[in-house]
Amino acid sequence: MYLSSVPFDQLGEAFPDIGEEAVPELSETVAVYGTPTALIAVGGLLTGIYWITKRRSEQMNKSGAKGKEA
């Protein structure tokens, strides 16, 4: 909490104007709506990386087995 005898808008860039809305209400929209989207995106990315590395590993094992048979 900051106390000042001068209005905060006269103090410059140190205290940005956040309007009349409460700060928890501003951050709630990001936390509530942004988190599920981020989790789905990260989950999809990790699934894709897993699939690609597993496929490469299987292909290398197949090509290694063919080389040993010949």
PQR file of N, CA, C, O and H, with PARSE charges and radii, in Angstrom:
ATOM      1  N   MET A   1       0.849  -1.160   0.000 -0.4000 1.5000
ATOM      2  CA  MET A   1       0.000   0.000   0.000 -0.0000 2.0000
ATOM      3  C   MET A   1       0.896   1.224   0.000  0.5500 1.7000
ATOM      4  O   MET A   1       1.900   1.272   0.711 -0.5500 1.4000
ATOM      5  N   TYR A   2       0.538   2.189  -0.781 -0.4000 1.5000
ATOM      6  CA  TYR A   2       1.293   3.420  -0.871 -0.0000 2.0000
ATOM      7  C   TYR A   2       0.424   4.579  -0.404  0.5500 1.7000
ATOM      8  O   TYR A   2      -0.756   4.663  -0.745 -0.5500 1.4000
ATOM      9  H   TYR A   2      -0.278   2.151  -1.359  0.4000 1.0000
ATOM     10  N   LEU A   3       1.017   5.462   0.376 -0.4000 1.5000
ATOM     11  CA  LEU A   3       0.342   6.669   0.834 -0.0000 2.0000
ATOM     12  C   LEU A   3       1.067   7.860   0.246  0.5500 1.7000
ATOM     13  O   LEU A   3       2.297   7.897   0.238 -0.5500 1.4000
ATOM     14  H   LEU A   3       1.976   5.393   0.654  0.4000 1.0000
ATOM     15  N   SER A   4       0.316   8.838  -0.248 -0.4000 1.5000
ATOM     16  CA  SER A   4       0.922  10.008  -0.859 -0.0000 2.0000
ATOM     17  C   SER A   4       0.000  11.198  -0.688  0.5500 1.7000
ATOM     18  O   SER A   4      -1.224  11.080  -0.758 -0.5500 1.4000
ATOM     19  H   SER A   4      -0.683   8.808  -0.241  0.4000 1.0000
ATOM     20  N   SER A   5       0.619  12.349  -0.462 -0.4000 1.5000
ATOM     21  CA  SER A   5      -0.176  13.570  -0.376 -0.0000 2.0000
ATOM     22  C   SER A   5      -0.460  14.132  -1.768  0.5500 1.7000
ATOM     23  O   SER A   5      -1.271  15.045  -1.926 -0.5500 1.4000
ATOM     24  H   SER A   5       1.613  12.445  -0.405  0.4000 1.0000
ATOM     25  N   VAL A   6       0.217  13.576  -2.776 -0.4000 1.5000
ATOM     26  CA  VAL A   6       0.033  13.993  -4.168 -0.0000 2.0000
ATOM     27  C   VAL A   6      -0.763  12.895  -4.878  0.5500 1.7000
ATOM     28  O   VAL A   6      -0.505  11.713  -4.650 -0.5500 1.4000
ATOM     29  H   VAL A   6       0.876  12.834  -2.648  0.4000 1.0000
ATOM     30  N   PRO A   7      -1.721  13.258  -5.729 -0.5600 1.5000
ATOM     31  CA  PRO A   7      -2.448  12.226  -6.479  0.2800 2.0000
ATOM     32  C   PRO A   7      -1.486  11.358  -7.297  0.5500 1.7000
ATOM     33  O   PRO A   7      -0.507  11.858  -7.851 -0.5500 1.4000
ATOM     34  N   PHE A   8      -1.768  10.075  -7.366 -0.4000 1.5000
ATOM     35  CA  PHE A   8      -0.872   9.137  -8.023 -0.0000 2.0000
ATOM     36  C   PHE A   8      -0.697   9.425  -9.512  0.5500 1.7000
ATOM     37  O   PHE A   8       0.358   9.119 -10.068 -0.5500 1.4000
ATOM     38  H   PHE A   8      -2.564   9.668  -6.917  0.4000 1.0000
ATOM     39  N   ASP A   9      -1.700  10.004 -10.174 -0.4000 1.5000
ATOM     40  CA  ASP A   9      -1.544  10.307 -11.591 -0.0000 2.0000
ATOM     41  C   ASP A   9      -0.520  11.414 -11.829  0.5500 1.7000
ATOM     42  O   ASP A   9      -0.034  11.577 -12.948 -0.5500 1.4000
ATOM     43  H   ASP A   9      -2.557  10.253  -9.722  0.4000 1.0000
ATOM     44  N   GLN A  10      -0.188  12.175 -10.788 -0.4000 1.5000
ATOM     45  CA  GLN A  10       0.830  13.216 -10.918 -0.0000 2.0000
ATOM     46  C   GLN A  10       2.236  12.685 -10.624  0.5500 1.7000
ATOM     47  O   GLN A  10       3.214  13.405 -10.822 -0.5500 1.4000
ATOM     48  H   GLN A  10      -0.583  12.043  -9.879  0.4000 1.0000
ATOM     49  N   LEU A  11       2.352  11.454 -10.161 -0.4000 1.5000
ATOM     50  CA  LEU A  11       3.661  10.887  -9.847 -0.0000 2.0000
ATOM     51  C   LEU A  11       4.356  10.299 -11.062  0.5500 1.7000
ATOM     52  O   LEU A  11       5.534   9.953 -10.979 -0.5500 1.4000
ATOM     53  H   LEU A  11       1.558  10.868 -10.000  0.4000 1.0000
ATOM     54  N   GLY A  12       3.680  10.177 -12.163 -0.4000 1.5000
ATOM     55  CA  GLY A  12       4.309   9.719 -13.405 -0.0000 2.0000
ATOM     56  C   GLY A  12       4.131   8.235 -13.638  0.5500 1.7000
ATOM     57  O   GLY A  12       3.117   7.647 -13.260 -0.5500 1.4000
ATOM     58  H   GLY A  12       2.723  10.458 -12.231  0.4000 1.0000
ATOM     59  N   GLU A  13       5.138   7.632 -14.272 -0.4000 1.5000
ATOM     60  CA  GLU A  13       5.104   6.240 -14.724 -0.0000 2.0000
ATOM     61  C   GLU A  13       5.200   5.230 -13.589  0.5500 1.7000
ATOM     62  O   GLU A  13       4.898   4.055 -13.800 -0.5500 1.4000
ATOM     63  H   GLU A  13       5.961   8.110 -14.579  0.4000 1.0000
ATOM     64  N   ALA A  14       5.605   5.643 -12.404 -0.4000 1.5000
ATOM     65  CA  ALA A  14       5.810   4.704 -11.300 -0.0000 2.0000
ATOM     66  C   ALA A  14       4.507   4.021 -10.892  0.5500 1.7000
ATOM     67  O   ALA A  14       4.520   2.881 -10.426 -0.5500 1.4000
ATOM     68  H   ALA A  14       5.850   6.597 -12.233  0.4000 1.0000
ATOM     69  N   PHE A  15       3.393   4.709 -11.066 -0.4000 1.5000
ATOM     70  CA  PHE A  15       2.095   4.157 -10.676 -0.0000 2.0000
ATOM     71  C   PHE A  15       1.138   4.240 -11.858  0.5500 1.7000
ATOM     72  O   PHE A  15       0.499   5.271 -12.068 -0.5500 1.4000
ATOM     73  H   PHE A  15       3.382   5.635 -11.445  0.4000 1.0000
ATOM     74  N   PRO A  16       1.033   3.164 -12.629 -0.5600 1.5000
ATOM     75  CA  PRO A  16       0.133   3.205 -13.790  0.2800 2.0000
ATOM     76  C   PRO A  16      -1.327   3.301 -13.356  0.5500 1.7000
ATOM     77  O   PRO A  16      -1.699   2.837 -12.278 -0.5500 1.4000
ATOM     78  N   ASP A  17      -2.133   3.900 -14.197 -0.4000 1.5000
ATOM     79  CA  ASP A  17      -3.558   4.039 -13.918 -0.0000 2.0000
ATOM     80  C   ASP A  17      -4.260   2.725 -14.257  0.5500 1.7000
ATOM     81  O   ASP A  17      -4.263   2.298 -15.412 -0.5500 1.4000
ATOM     82  H   ASP A  17      -1.830   4.277 -15.072  0.4000 1.0000
ATOM     83  N   ILE A  18      -4.852   2.088 -13.252 -0.4000 1.5000
ATOM     84  CA  ILE A  18      -5.551   0.831 -13.486 -0.0000 2.0000
ATOM     85  C   ILE A  18      -7.059   1.018 -13.482  0.5500 1.7000
ATOM     86  O   ILE A  18      -7.809   0.048 -13.593 -0.5500 1.4000
ATOM     87  H   ILE A  18      -4.850   2.434 -12.314  0.4000 1.0000
ATOM     88  N   GLY A  19      -7.494   2.233 -13.357 -0.4000 1.5000
ATOM     89  CA  GLY A  19      -8.916   2.518 -13.412 -0.0000 2.0000
ATOM     90  C   GLY A  19      -9.609   2.235 -12.088  0.5500 1.7000
ATOM     91  O   GLY A  19      -8.975   2.175 -11.034 -0.5500 1.4000
ATOM     92  H   GLY A  19      -6.885   3.021 -13.267  0.4000 1.0000
ATOM     93  N   GLU A  20     -10.899   2.066 -12.164 -0.4000 1.5000
ATOM     94  CA  GLU A  20     -11.709   1.849 -10.972 -0.0000 2.0000
ATOM     95  C   GLU A  20     -11.936   0.384 -10.651  0.5500 1.7000
ATOM     96  O   GLU A  20     -12.419   0.056  -9.568 -0.5500 1.4000
ATOM     97  H   GLU A  20     -11.414   2.115 -13.020  0.4000 1.0000
ATOM     98  N   GLU A  21     -11.590  -0.506 -11.584 -0.4000 1.5000
ATOM     99  CA  GLU A  21     -11.827  -1.936 -11.388 -0.0000 2.0000
ATOM    100  C   GLU A  21     -10.794  -2.512 -10.423  0.5500 1.7000
ATOM    101  O   GLU A  21      -9.619  -2.149 -10.472 -0.5500 1.4000
ATOM    102  H   GLU A  21     -11.197  -0.239 -12.464  0.4000 1.0000
ATOM    103  N   ALA A  22     -11.236  -3.403  -9.554 -0.4000 1.5000
ATOM    104  CA  ALA A  22     -10.340  -4.021  -8.586 -0.0000 2.0000
ATOM    105  C   ALA A  22      -9.312  -4.903  -9.288  0.5500 1.7000
ATOM    106  O   ALA A  22      -9.620  -5.546 -10.292 -0.5500 1.4000
ATOM    107  H   ALA A  22     -12.190  -3.698  -9.514  0.4000 1.0000
ATOM    108  N   VAL A  23      -8.096  -4.932  -8.757 -0.4000 1.5000
ATOM    109  CA  VAL A  23      -7.014  -5.699  -9.369 -0.0000 2.0000
ATOM    110  C   VAL A  23      -7.341  -7.193  -9.446  0.5500 1.7000
ATOM    111  O   VAL A  23      -7.057  -7.800 -10.479 -0.5500 1.4000
ATOM    112  H   VAL A  23      -7.847  -4.410  -7.941  0.4000 1.0000
ATOM    113  N   PRO A  24      -7.923  -7.826  -8.416 -0.5600 1.5000
ATOM    114  CA  PRO A  24      -8.272  -9.247  -8.563  0.2800 2.0000
ATOM    115  C   PRO A  24      -9.229  -9.515  -9.721  0.5500 1.7000
ATOM    116  O   PRO A  24      -9.150 -10.571 -10.350 -0.5500 1.4000
ATOM    117  N   GLU A  25     -10.103  -8.606 -10.003 -0.4000 1.5000
ATOM    118  CA  GLU A  25     -11.019  -8.787 -11.130 -0.0000 2.0000
ATOM    119  C   GLU A  25     -10.281  -8.711 -12.457  0.5500 1.7000
ATOM    120  O   GLU A  25     -10.651  -9.402 -13.406 -0.5500 1.4000
ATOM    121  H   GLU A  25     -10.167  -7.749  -9.492  0.4000 1.0000
ATOM    122  N   LEU A  26      -9.248  -7.888 -12.539 -0.4000 1.5000
ATOM    123  CA  LEU A  26      -8.456  -7.791 -13.765 -0.0000 2.0000
ATOM    124  C   LEU A  26      -7.663  -9.070 -14.003  0.5500 1.7000
ATOM    125  O   LEU A  26      -7.595  -9.560 -15.130 -0.5500 1.4000
ATOM    126  H   LEU A  26      -8.947  -7.326 -11.768  0.4000 1.0000
ATOM    127  N   SER A  27      -7.071  -9.605 -12.957 -0.4000 1.5000
ATOM    128  CA  SER A  27      -6.248 -10.808 -13.113 -0.0000 2.0000
ATOM    129  C   SER A  27      -7.096 -12.072 -13.216  0.5500 1.7000
ATOM    130  O   SER A  27      -6.618 -13.094 -13.709 -0.5500 1.4000
ATOM    131  H   SER A  27      -7.126  -9.207 -12.041  0.4000 1.0000
ATOM    132  N   GLU A  28      -8.335 -12.019 -12.762 -0.4000 1.5000
ATOM    133  CA  GLU A  28      -9.206 -13.191 -12.805 -0.0000 2.0000
ATOM    134  C   GLU A  28      -9.473 -13.630 -14.238  0.5500 1.7000
ATOM    135  O   GLU A  28      -9.508 -14.829 -14.516 -0.5500 1.4000
ATOM    136  H   GLU A  28      -8.723 -11.189 -12.362  0.4000 1.0000
ATOM    137  N   THR A  29      -9.658 -12.696 -15.138 -0.4000 1.5000
ATOM    138  CA  THR A  29      -9.947 -13.064 -16.519 -0.0000 2.0000
ATOM    139  C   THR A  29      -8.775 -13.797 -17.156  0.5500 1.7000
ATOM    140  O   THR A  29      -8.975 -14.729 -17.933 -0.5500 1.4000
ATOM    141  H   THR A  29      -9.629 -11.722 -14.912  0.4000 1.0000
ATOM    142  N   VAL A  30      -7.562 -13.386 -16.835 -0.4000 1.5000
ATOM    143  CA  VAL A  30      -6.384 -14.056 -17.388 -0.0000 2.0000
ATOM    144  C   VAL A  30      -6.244 -15.440 -16.779  0.5500 1.7000
ATOM    145  O   VAL A  30      -5.994 -16.409 -17.496 -0.5500 1.4000
ATOM    146  H   VAL A  30      -7.399 -12.628 -16.203  0.4000 1.0000
ATOM    147  N   ALA A  31      -6.401 -15.544 -15.475 -0.4000 1.5000
ATOM    148  CA  ALA A  31      -6.212 -16.823 -14.791 -0.0000 2.0000
ATOM    149  C   ALA A  31      -7.312 -17.819 -15.146  0.5500 1.7000
ATOM    150  O   ALA A  31      -7.029 -18.994 -15.381 -0.5500 1.4000
ATOM    151  H   ALA A  31      -6.604 -14.757 -14.893  0.4000 1.0000
ATOM    152  N   VAL A  32      -8.537 -17.371 -15.186 -0.4000 1.5000
ATOM    153  CA  VAL A  32      -9.658 -18.279 -15.408 -0.0000 2.0000
ATOM    154  C   VAL A  32      -9.746 -18.713 -16.873  0.5500 1.7000
ATOM    155  O   VAL A  32      -9.988 -19.885 -17.160 -0.5500 1.4000
ATOM    156  H   VAL A  32      -8.766 -16.417 -14.995  0.4000 1.0000
ATOM    157  N   TYR A  33      -9.554 -17.785 -17.782 -0.4000 1.5000
ATOM    158  CA  TYR A  33      -9.747 -18.110 -19.192 -0.0000 2.0000
ATOM    159  C   TYR A  33      -8.443 -18.471 -19.902  0.5500 1.7000
ATOM    160  O   TYR A  33      -8.467 -19.193 -20.898 -0.5500 1.4000
ATOM    161  H   TYR A  33      -9.358 -16.832 -17.548  0.4000 1.0000
ATOM    162  N   GLY A  34      -7.324 -17.986 -19.413 -0.4000 1.5000
ATOM    163  CA  GLY A  34      -6.050 -18.247 -20.073 -0.0000 2.0000
ATOM    164  C   GLY A  34      -5.423 -19.566 -19.695  0.5500 1.7000
ATOM    165  O   GLY A  34      -4.755 -20.184 -20.525 -0.5500 1.4000
ATOM    166  H   GLY A  34      -7.304 -17.399 -18.604  0.4000 1.0000
ATOM    167  N   THR A  35      -5.614 -20.020 -18.469 -0.4000 1.5000
ATOM    168  CA  THR A  35      -4.957 -21.235 -17.994 -0.0000 2.0000
ATOM    169  C   THR A  35      -5.391 -22.485 -18.757  0.5500 1.7000
ATOM    170  O   THR A  35      -4.520 -23.237 -19.195 -0.5500 1.4000
ATOM    171  H   THR A  35      -6.156 -19.518 -17.795  0.4000 1.0000
ATOM    172  N   PRO A  36      -6.680 -22.750 -18.943 -0.5600 1.5000
ATOM    173  CA  PRO A  36      -7.057 -23.960 -19.692  0.2800 2.0000
ATOM    174  C   PRO A  36      -6.515 -23.955 -21.125  0.5500 1.7000
ATOM    175  O   PRO A  36      -6.102 -24.998 -21.634 -0.5500 1.4000
ATOM    176  N   THR A  37      -6.514 -22.810 -21.763 -0.4000 1.5000
ATOM    177  CA  THR A  37      -5.990 -22.714 -23.118 -0.0000 2.0000
ATOM    178  C   THR A  37      -4.502 -23.040 -23.145  0.5500 1.7000
ATOM    179  O   THR A  37      -4.038 -23.768 -24.022 -0.5500 1.4000
ATOM    180  H   THR A  37      -6.849 -21.963 -21.349  0.4000 1.0000
ATOM    181  N   ALA A  38      -3.758 -22.503 -22.188 -0.4000 1.5000
ATOM    182  CA  ALA A  38      -2.324 -22.766 -22.125 -0.0000 2.0000
ATOM    183  C   ALA A  38      -2.058 -24.238 -21.839  0.5500 1.7000
ATOM    184  O   ALA A  38      -1.151 -24.825 -22.429 -0.5500 1.4000
ATOM    185  H   ALA A  38      -4.135 -21.911 -21.476  0.4000 1.0000
ATOM    186  N   LEU A  39      -2.833 -24.842 -20.945 -0.4000 1.5000
ATOM    187  CA  LEU A  39      -2.634 -26.256 -20.620 -0.0000 2.0000
ATOM    188  C   LEU A  39      -2.918 -27.158 -21.823  0.5500 1.7000
ATOM    189  O   LEU A  39      -2.197 -28.129 -22.054 -0.5500 1.4000
ATOM    190  H   LEU A  39      -3.570 -24.365 -20.466  0.4000 1.0000
ATOM    191  N   ILE A  40      -3.938 -26.848 -22.569 -0.4000 1.5000
ATOM    192  CA  ILE A  40      -4.264 -27.635 -23.754 -0.0000 2.0000
ATOM    193  C   ILE A  40      -3.156 -27.484 -24.800  0.5500 1.7000
ATOM    194  O   ILE A  40      -2.767 -28.463 -25.437 -0.5500 1.4000
ATOM    195  H   ILE A  40      -4.523 -26.059 -22.381  0.4000 1.0000
ATOM    196  N   ALA A  41      -2.653 -26.270 -24.976 -0.4000 1.5000
ATOM    197  CA  ALA A  41      -1.587 -26.036 -25.951 -0.0000 2.0000
ATOM    198  C   ALA A  41      -0.313 -26.778 -25.566  0.5500 1.7000
ATOM    199  O   ALA A  41       0.317 -27.411 -26.414 -0.5500 1.4000
ATOM    200  H   ALA A  41      -2.969 -25.475 -24.459  0.4000 1.0000
ATOM    201  N   VAL A  42       0.068 -26.707 -24.305 -0.4000 1.5000
ATOM    202  CA  VAL A  42       1.282 -27.391 -23.841 -0.0000 2.0000
ATOM    203  C   VAL A  42       1.096 -28.905 -23.941  0.5500 1.7000
ATOM    204  O   VAL A  42       2.013 -29.614 -24.354 -0.5500 1.4000
ATOM    205  H   VAL A  42      -0.443 -26.193 -23.616  0.4000 1.0000
ATOM    206  N   GLY A  43      -0.071 -29.399 -23.570 -0.4000 1.5000
ATOM    207  CA  GLY A  43      -0.347 -30.835 -23.679 -0.0000 2.0000
ATOM    208  C   GLY A  43      -0.274 -31.317 -25.115  0.5500 1.7000
ATOM    209  O   GLY A  43       0.271 -32.387 -25.385 -0.5500 1.4000
ATOM    210  H   GLY A  43      -0.816 -28.824 -23.235  0.4000 1.0000
ATOM    211  N   GLY A  44      -0.814 -30.542 -26.033 -0.4000 1.5000
ATOM    212  CA  GLY A  44      -0.747 -30.902 -27.452 -0.0000 2.0000
ATOM    213  C   GLY A  44       0.681 -30.886 -27.974  0.5500 1.7000
ATOM    214  O   GLY A  44       1.072 -31.761 -28.747 -0.5500 1.4000
ATOM    215  H   GLY A  44      -1.256 -29.672 -25.814  0.4000 1.0000
ATOM    216  N   LEU A  45       1.452 -29.908 -27.560 -0.4000 1.5000
ATOM    217  CA  LEU A  45       2.851 -29.828 -27.983 -0.0000 2.0000
ATOM    218  C   LEU A  45       3.650 -31.023 -27.467  0.5500 1.7000
ATOM    219  O   LEU A  45       4.404 -31.638 -28.222 -0.5500 1.4000
ATOM    220  H   LEU A  45       1.135 -29.197 -26.931  0.4000 1.0000
ATOM    221  N   LEU A  46       3.489 -31.350 -26.198 -0.4000 1.5000
ATOM    222  CA  LEU A  46       4.211 -32.484 -25.622 -0.0000 2.0000
ATOM    223  C   LEU A  46       3.776 -33.810 -26.261  0.5500 1.7000
ATOM    224  O   LEU A  46       4.606 -34.694 -26.471 -0.5500 1.4000
ATOM    225  H   LEU A  46       2.877 -30.850 -25.585  0.4000 1.0000
ATOM    226  N   THR A  47       2.499 -33.951 -26.565 -0.4000 1.5000
ATOM    227  CA  THR A  47       2.019 -35.157 -27.233 -0.0000 2.0000
ATOM    228  C   THR A  47       2.640 -35.281 -28.623  0.5500 1.7000
ATOM    229  O   THR A  47       3.043 -36.371 -29.027 -0.5500 1.4000
ATOM    230  H   THR A  47       1.825 -33.233 -26.394  0.4000 1.0000
ATOM    231  N   GLY A  48       2.716 -34.181 -29.345 -0.4000 1.5000
ATOM    232  CA  GLY A  48       3.332 -34.192 -30.667 -0.0000 2.0000
ATOM    233  C   GLY A  48       4.810 -34.554 -30.610  0.5500 1.7000
ATOM    234  O   GLY A  48       5.289 -35.329 -31.438 -0.5500 1.4000
ATOM    235  H   GLY A  48       2.388 -33.295 -29.016  0.4000 1.0000
ATOM    236  N   ILE A  49       5.533 -34.004 -29.648 -0.4000 1.5000
ATOM    237  CA  ILE A  49       6.949 -34.331 -29.498 -0.0000 2.0000
ATOM    238  C   ILE A  49       7.121 -35.801 -29.152  0.5500 1.7000
ATOM    239  O   ILE A  49       8.012 -36.462 -29.685 -0.5500 1.4000
ATOM    240  H   ILE A  49       5.143 -33.374 -28.975  0.4000 1.0000
ATOM    241  N   TYR A  50       6.284 -36.317 -28.274 -0.4000 1.5000
ATOM    242  CA  TYR A  50       6.349 -37.736 -27.905 -0.0000 2.0000
ATOM    243  C   TYR A  50       6.100 -38.621 -29.128  0.5500 1.7000
ATOM    244  O   TYR A  50       6.822 -39.593 -29.349 -0.5500 1.4000
ATOM    245  H   TYR A  50       5.560 -35.780 -27.841  0.4000 1.0000
ATOM    246  N   TRP A  51       5.089 -38.288 -29.913 -0.4000 1.5000
ATOM    247  CA  TRP A  51       4.740 -39.078 -31.084 -0.0000 2.0000
ATOM    248  C   TRP A  51       5.886 -39.090 -32.094  0.5500 1.7000
ATOM    249  O   TRP A  51       6.218 -40.139 -32.647 -0.5500 1.4000
ATOM    250  H   TRP A  51       4.503 -37.498 -29.734  0.4000 1.0000
ATOM    251  N   ILE A  52       6.489 -37.925 -32.333 -0.4000 1.5000
ATOM    252  CA  ILE A  52       7.582 -37.838 -33.308 -0.0000 2.0000
ATOM    253  C   ILE A  52       8.789 -38.637 -32.834  0.5500 1.7000
ATOM    254  O   ILE A  52       9.371 -39.387 -33.618 -0.5500 1.4000
ATOM    255  H   ILE A  52       6.220 -37.074 -31.883  0.4000 1.0000
ATOM    256  N   THR A  53       9.175 -38.495 -31.573 -0.4000 1.5000
ATOM    257  CA  THR A  53      10.353 -39.226 -31.090 -0.0000 2.0000
ATOM    258  C   THR A  53      10.100 -40.728 -31.051  0.5500 1.7000
ATOM    259  O   THR A  53      11.008 -41.508 -31.341 -0.5500 1.4000
ATOM    260  H   THR A  53       8.701 -37.886 -30.937  0.4000 1.0000
ATOM    261  N   LYS A  54       8.898 -41.147 -30.703 -0.4000 1.5000
ATOM    262  CA  LYS A  54       8.575 -42.576 -30.686 -0.0000 2.0000
ATOM    263  C   LYS A  54       8.615 -43.149 -32.098  0.5500 1.7000
ATOM    264  O   LYS A  54       9.120 -44.251 -32.310 -0.5500 1.4000
ATOM    265  H   LYS A  54       8.161 -40.514 -30.467  0.4000 1.0000
ATOM    266  N   ARG A  55       8.086 -42.405 -33.057 -0.4000 1.5000
ATOM    267  CA  ARG A  55       8.080 -42.864 -34.452 -0.0000 2.0000
ATOM    268  C   ARG A  55       9.507 -42.974 -34.989  0.5500 1.7000
ATOM    269  O   ARG A  55       9.845 -43.939 -35.674 -0.5500 1.4000
ATOM    270  H   ARG A  55       7.675 -41.510 -32.885  0.4000 1.0000
ATOM    271  N   ARG A  56      10.337 -41.983 -34.678 -0.4000 1.5000
ATOM    272  CA  ARG A  56      11.737 -42.044 -35.131 -0.0000 2.0000
ATOM    273  C   ARG A  56      12.451 -43.238 -34.522  0.5500 1.7000
ATOM    274  O   ARG A  56      13.218 -43.924 -35.197 -0.5500 1.4000
ATOM    275  H   ARG A  56      10.063 -41.199 -34.122  0.4000 1.0000
ATOM    276  N   SER A  57      12.198 -43.482 -33.247 -0.4000 1.5000
ATOM    277  CA  SER A  57      12.833 -44.609 -32.576 -0.0000 2.0000
ATOM    278  C   SER A  57      12.404 -45.927 -33.208  0.5500 1.7000
ATOM    279  O   SER A  57      13.238 -46.807 -33.420 -0.5500 1.4000
ATOM    280  H   SER A  57      11.575 -42.924 -32.698  0.4000 1.0000
ATOM    281  N   GLU A  58      11.131 -46.077 -33.509 -0.4000 1.5000
ATOM    282  CA  GLU A  58      10.629 -47.296 -34.154 -0.0000 2.0000
ATOM    283  C   GLU A  58      11.231 -47.471 -35.540  0.5500 1.7000
ATOM    284  O   GLU A  58      11.584 -48.585 -35.927 -0.5500 1.4000
ATOM    285  H   GLU A  58      10.453 -45.362 -33.337  0.4000 1.0000
ATOM    286  N   GLN A  59      11.351 -46.374 -36.294 -0.4000 1.5000
ATOM    287  CA  GLN A  59      11.922 -46.467 -37.637 -0.0000 2.0000
ATOM    288  C   GLN A  59      13.403 -46.837 -37.574  0.5500 1.7000
ATOM    289  O   GLN A  59      13.879 -47.612 -38.403 -0.5500 1.4000
ATOM    290  H   GLN A  59      11.064 -45.470 -35.980  0.4000 1.0000
ATOM    291  N   MET A  60      14.128 -46.297 -36.609 -0.4000 1.5000
ATOM    292  CA  MET A  60      15.542 -46.639 -36.475 -0.0000 2.0000
ATOM    293  C   MET A  60      15.715 -48.098 -36.066  0.5500 1.7000
ATOM    294  O   MET A  60      16.640 -48.764 -36.531 -0.5500 1.4000
ATOM    295  H   MET A  60      13.740 -45.667 -35.935  0.4000 1.0000
ATOM    296  N   ASN A  61      14.827 -48.603 -35.195 -0.4000 1.5000
ATOM    297  CA  ASN A  61      14.889 -49.999 -34.790 -0.0000 2.0000
ATOM    298  C   ASN A  61      14.600 -50.933 -35.975  0.5500 1.7000
ATOM    299  O   ASN A  61      15.237 -51.975 -36.129 -0.5500 1.4000
ATOM    300  H   ASN A  61      14.075 -48.061 -34.818  0.4000 1.0000
ATOM    301  N   LYS A  62      13.630 -50.541 -36.802 -0.4000 1.5000
ATOM    302  CA  LYS A  62      13.299 -51.353 -37.990 -0.0000 2.0000
ATOM    303  C   LYS A  62      14.453 -51.365 -38.974  0.5500 1.7000
ATOM    304  O   LYS A  62      14.792 -52.421 -39.510 -0.5500 1.4000
ATOM    305  H   LYS A  62      13.112 -49.695 -36.677  0.4000 1.0000
ATOM    306  N   SER A  63      15.062 -50.220 -39.224 -0.4000 1.5000
ATOM    307  CA  SER A  63      16.162 -50.170 -40.195 -0.0000 2.0000
ATOM    308  C   SER A  63      17.399 -50.868 -39.638  0.5500 1.7000
ATOM    309  O   SER A  63      18.175 -51.436 -40.407 -0.5500 1.4000
ATOM    310  H   SER A  63      14.788 -49.363 -38.789  0.4000 1.0000
ATOM    311  N   GLY A  64      17.598 -50.841 -38.335 -0.4000 1.5000
ATOM    312  CA  GLY A  64      18.718 -51.559 -37.719 -0.0000 2.0000
ATOM    313  C   GLY A  64      18.514 -53.051 -37.782  0.5500 1.7000
ATOM    314  O   GLY A  64      19.479 -53.791 -37.976 -0.5500 1.4000
ATOM    315  H   GLY A  64      16.967 -50.379 -37.711  0.4000 1.0000
ATOM    316  N   ALA A  65      17.287 -53.522 -37.624 -0.4000 1.5000
ATOM    317  CA  ALA A  65      16.991 -54.954 -37.688 -0.0000 2.0000
ATOM    318  C   ALA A  65      17.151 -55.476 -39.113  0.5500 1.7000
ATOM    319  O   ALA A  65      17.602 -56.605 -39.302 -0.5500 1.4000
ATOM    320  H   ALA A  65      16.503 -52.922 -37.467  0.4000 1.0000
ATOM    321  N   LYS A  66      16.795 -54.683 -40.113 -0.4000 1.5000
ATOM    322  CA  LYS A  66      16.956 -55.092 -41.503 -0.0000 2.0000
ATOM    323  C   LYS A  66      18.426 -55.186 -41.874  0.5500 1.7000
ATOM    324  O   LYS A  66      18.831 -56.072 -42.627 -0.5500 1.4000
ATOM    325  H   LYS A  66      16.429 -53.765 -39.959  0.4000 1.0000
ATOM    326  N   GLY A  67      19.220 -54.271 -41.343 -0.4000 1.5000
ATOM    327  CA  GLY A  67      20.640 -54.296 -41.642 -0.0000 2.0000
ATOM    328  C   GLY A  67      21.345 -55.499 -41.041  0.5500 1.7000
ATOM    329  O   GLY A  67      22.300 -55.996 -41.638 -0.5500 1.4000
ATOM    330  H   GLY A  67      18.891 -53.552 -40.731  0.4000 1.0000
ATOM    331  N   LYS A  68      20.919 -55.983 -39.898 -0.4000 1.5000
ATOM    332  CA  LYS A  68      21.532 -57.118 -39.235 -0.0000 2.0000
ATOM    333  C   LYS A  68      21.174 -58.421 -39.931  0.5500 1.7000
ATOM    334  O   LYS A  68      21.969 -59.360 -39.927 -0.5500 1.4000
ATOM    335  H   LYS A  68      20.143 -55.580 -39.413  0.4000 1.0000
ATOM    336  N   GLU A  69      19.971 -58.494 -40.537 -0.4000 1.5000
ATOM    337  CA  GLU A  69      19.527 -59.709 -41.200 -0.0000 2.0000
ATOM    338  C   GLU A  69      20.283 -59.939 -42.507  0.5500 1.7000
ATOM    339  O   GLU A  69      20.527 -61.086 -42.881 -0.5500 1.4000
ATOM    340  H   GLU A  69      19.325 -57.731 -40.540  0.4000 1.0000
ATOM    341  N   ALA A  70      20.650 -58.887 -43.192 -0.4000 1.5000
ATOM    342  CA  ALA A  70      21.269 -59.022 -44.514 -0.0000 2.0000
ATOM    343  C   ALA A  70      22.707 -59.452 -44.464  0.5500 1.7000
ATOM    344  O   ALA A  70      23.343 -59.603 -45.507 -0.5500 1.4000
ATOM    345  H   ALA A  70      20.452 -57.955 -42.888  0.4000 1.0000
TER
END
